[in-house]
């Protein structure tokens, strides 16, 4: 059973994992993009989405919670004044993970995680019309008449 195994281990101790993702989240918000392995990017995406949701409401309590994870006060200020209001009307999905290349040394699959622009709309699934039995019969009768 996988109780309590929500996060990947990445062959690191828990304190090292926490420090690594704190650094990665800080640099992601500072530069608005970061290149890392696909697994780390997916894990960072979960953390970043929660912090951006926190940054959407600018209260003292939410700033203090963000400061416990992000290590730079300037980056926290950017999160609450620039990044948070950018996604005010968006319900989620603030980041994008794009697979880029394989690393030359160990052939690890790398990905670019980046914040979306404010004006990017989420892609909607294309609707395809399925022909029902009545539409098929109508089409056959029209073909016979012609």
C-alpha positions as CSV (number, residue, x, y, z in Angstrom):
1,X,0.0,0.0,0.0
2,X,1.2,3.5,-0.8
3,X,0.0,5.3,2.3
4,X,1.9,8.6,2.8
5,X,4.0,8.1,-0.4
6,X,2.6,11.1,-2.4
7,X,6.0,12.5,-3.3
8,X,8.9,11.0,-5.1
9,X,12.1,10.3,-3.2
10,X,14.7,11.2,-5.8
11,X,17.3,9.2,-3.8
12,X,17.7,12.1,-1.3
13,X,16.8,12.5,2.3
14,X,13.7,14.4,3.2
15,X,15.6,17.5,4.3
16,X,17.6,17.5,1.0
17,X,14.3,17.1,-1.0
18,X,12.8,20.0,0.8
19,X,15.8,22.2,0.3
20,X,16.0,21.3,-3.4
21,X,12.4,22.1,-4.1
22,X,12.6,25.3,-2.1
23,X,15.5,26.4,-4.3
24,X,13.7,25.4,-7.4
25,X,10.5,27.2,-6.5
26,X,12.4,30.3,-5.7
27,X,14.3,30.3,-9.0
28,X,11.1,29.4,-10.9
29,X,9.3,32.5,-9.6
30,X,12.4,34.7,-10.0
31,X,13.1,33.7,-13.6
32,X,9.6,32.4,-14.5
33,X,11.1,29.3,-16.1
34,X,13.4,26.5,-15.1
35,X,14.9,23.5,-16.8
36,X,15.2,20.2,-14.9
37,X,14.3,16.6,-15.2
38,X,10.7,15.7,-16.1
39,X,10.1,14.0,-12.7
40,X,11.4,17.0,-10.8
41,X,9.4,19.4,-13.0
42,X,6.2,17.5,-12.3
43,X,6.8,17.6,-8.6
44,X,7.8,21.3,-8.7
45,X,4.6,22.0,-10.6
46,X,2.5,20.7,-7.7
47,X,4.4,23.0,-5.3
48,X,4.4,26.1,-7.5
49,X,0.6,25.8,-8.2
50,X,-0.1,25.8,-4.5
51,X,2.1,28.8,-3.9
52,X,0.6,30.8,-6.8
53,X,-2.9,30.0,-5.4
54,X,-1.6,31.4,-2.1
55,X,-0.3,34.5,-4.0
56,X,-3.7,35.2,-5.4
57,X,-5.0,36.6,-2.1
58,X,-2.6,39.2,-0.7
59,X,-2.9,38.9,3.0
60,X,-0.3,39.0,5.8
61,X,-1.0,35.4,6.7
62,X,-0.6,34.1,3.2
63,X,2.7,36.1,2.8
64,X,4.0,34.5,6.0
65,X,3.1,31.1,4.8
66,X,4.9,31.7,1.5
67,X,7.9,33.0,3.3
68,X,8.2,29.6,5.1
69,X,8.8,28.0,1.7
70,X,10.3,30.6,-0.6
71,X,13.7,31.8,0.7
72,X,13.9,35.3,-0.8
73,X,11.7,38.2,0.3
74,X,12.0,39.9,-3.1
75,X,10.7,36.8,-4.8
76,X,7.8,36.6,-2.3
77,X,7.0,40.2,-3.1
78,X,7.1,39.4,-6.9
79,X,4.7,36.4,-6.2
80,X,2.1,38.6,-4.5
81,X,2.4,41.8,-6.6
82,X,3.0,40.4,-10.1
83,X,2.4,36.6,-10.4
84,X,-0.6,36.3,-8.1
85,X,-2.7,39.1,-9.7
86,X,-1.8,37.8,-13.2
87,X,-3.7,34.6,-12.5
88,X,-6.6,36.2,-10.4
89,X,-9.3,35.0,-12.8
90,X,-7.8,31.6,-13.6
91,X,-9.0,28.6,-11.7
92,X,-5.7,26.6,-11.9
93,X,-3.1,25.4,-14.3
94,X,-0.6,28.3,-13.9
95,X,2.4,26.4,-15.1
96,X,3.4,24.3,-18.1
97,X,5.9,21.4,-18.4
98,X,7.4,20.9,-21.8
99,X,9.7,18.1,-22.5
100,X,12.8,19.5,-24.2
101,X,15.7,17.1,-24.7
102,X,17.8,14.3,-23.2
103,X,20.8,15.3,-21.2
104,X,24.1,14.3,-22.8
105,X,25.9,12.8,-19.8
106,X,23.3,10.4,-18.4
107,X,20.5,10.6,-21.0
108,X,18.0,11.9,-18.5
109,X,14.9,13.4,-20.0
110,X,14.8,17.1,-19.4
111,X,11.8,19.4,-19.3
112,X,11.2,23.2,-19.2
113,X,8.7,24.3,-16.5
114,X,7.5,27.8,-17.0
115,X,4.7,30.1,-15.9
116,X,2.0,30.9,-18.3
117,X,1.4,34.3,-19.7
118,X,-1.6,36.3,-18.4
119,X,-3.5,36.3,-21.7
120,X,-3.1,32.6,-22.5
121,X,-6.4,30.8,-22.5
122,X,-6.6,27.1,-21.6
123,X,-7.0,24.8,-24.6
124,X,-10.5,23.4,-24.9
125,X,-11.1,19.9,-26.2
126,X,-12.5,19.7,-29.7
127,X,-16.1,18.5,-29.9
128,X,-16.8,16.0,-32.6
129,X,-20.3,15.4,-33.8
130,X,-21.3,11.8,-33.8
131,X,-23.9,10.7,-36.2
132,X,-26.8,9.2,-34.5
133,X,-29.1,6.6,-36.0
134,X,-31.7,9.2,-37.0
135,X,-29.0,11.3,-38.8
136,X,-27.8,8.3,-40.7
137,X,-31.3,7.4,-41.8
138,X,-31.9,11.0,-42.9
139,X,-28.7,11.0,-44.9
140,X,-29.7,7.7,-46.6
141,X,-33.2,9.0,-47.5
142,X,-31.7,12.2,-48.9
143,X,-29.3,10.2,-51.0
144,X,-32.1,8.0,-52.4
145,X,-34.2,11.1,-53.3
146,X,-31.3,12.7,-55.2
